[in-house]
Amino acid sequence: MTNDQGPWGHPPPRRRAPDQRLRLIVILAALAIAGVGIWGLTRLFPGRLSTSSDWGYVTRTLGVLVLASSALLSMRLKLKDAARYALIWLALGAVVVVGFTYKTDLTDAAIRMRSALIPSYAVPAGDHTLVLGQDSDGGYHVVG
């Protein structure tokens, strides 16, 4: 006795076949964009990719991007969710780039903030010069 119904009398859910052609087009488009980007960067910064090991690094990075993009394309996400996730990753990347760009300014601000909260920590004010904050009891204590 064959029963096409599920264990509780419901038919099993149908699985849609993924559109392989669309995924292939997206992967090829991403590779084309990456290739144009690499070409543009080599024109913008001539001589930076001069050895075969440099091109090996580029090839390895493109391979990782292909694997990551194929993994993302194999997930069944709605376009709205995928766009939201992409924007989140772009925002995180922008925060990392801004943090790296202003790391000395952020470090100086953190040192000044630490000195304001804990006056016994000195703040460098120039060559061979440190500034100490007065403690709450009117004295100066130095962490050394």
N, C-alpha and C positions, 0 to 999 in steps of 0.2 A: 504494500500500500504506500503510494507516494503522496506526499502532501507538500504542495508548493507554498503553503502558508507557514508563517513563522511559528514559534512555540506557543504563542498566545492568540493565534488565529489571524495575525496580520501578515500581509505579504512582506517579504524582505525588502529593504530599501534598495532602490536602483542606484548604481554608481555611474556617474557621468564619465565618459572617457575624456581625458584632458586633451585640449587642442594642442597637439604637438607642433603644428605648423606655426601657430602664434608664438609659442615659447621659443622656437628656433629663430623666428624673426626678431624677437626681443633680444635674445642673446647675441645674434649677429649685429643688431643695431648698437648694442652696448659695446661690443668689440670694435665696431667702426668708430664710435665716439671716442673710445680709449685710444685707438690708433691715431685719429686726428689730433687728439690732445697731446699724445707723445710727439707727433710730428711738429705740432705748434711749439711745444716746449723745447724741442731740439733746435728750432729756428730762433726762439727767443733767447735761449742760453746755449750758444754754440760751444762745442768742446766739452760739455759736461758728461756726455755719454761717449767716451773715447775708447774704452777697452771692451773686450768681449765679456769680462765679468760684469761690467755695468749693464750691458744688454741682457746678460743672464738674470740680473736682479729685476730688470723690467719685465722679462718674460715670466719669471716666477711670480711676480706681483699680479700680472695679468692672469696667470693660471689660477691664483687664489681668488681673484675677482670673478672669474668664470665659475669656479666651484661655488662661491657664495651666492652668485646670482642664480645659478641653477637650483640651489637649495631653496632660495627664496621663491623662485617661480614654481617649485613643486608644491609649495604650500598653497592652500586654497584660501586666499584672503580676498576680502572685498577691496575694491579700488580705494574706497574712502579710508579703510584701515591701513592699507599699504601706504597711501599718501601721508597719513598721520605719522606712521612709524618712520617714514623717510624724513619728514620734517623734524621729528625728535632727534634722529641721528645727525641731521645737518646742524641743528642747534647745539648738540653736544660737541660736534666737531668745531663749530665756531667758538664755543667757550674754551676749548683746548687751545685753539690757535691764538685767541686773544690773551689767554693766560700765559702762553709761551712768549708772545710778543712783548708783554708788559711785565715779565717776571721780575726784573730788577726793581721796577716801580712798586710792584706788589710786595716784594720782599722789604723794601724800605718802609712802606706803609705798615707792614706787620711789625717791624722793629719799633717804629714810633708808637704803635698801638700798645705793644708789650710794655714799653717804657712808661706810657701814660697809666696803664693799669697796675704795673709793678715798678715803682719809681727806682728801685735799686738796680735795674738794668740800664746800662749806659747806651746812649744813642750816638753813633759816629756823626760828627758835624763837619768833617773835613780831614785833611792830612794831620795826623798826630793830635786830633782834638776829639774829645768825648764830652757829651752833655749829660749831666745827671739831673734827675728830678728830685725835688725836695719831698721827703717822706711826710706822712701825716703828723708826725710828732715834731716836725721842724728840722730834723737832722738829715744827714745824707748817709746812705748805706750803699755799698758797692758790692755786687756779686762778682767775684773774681776767681 
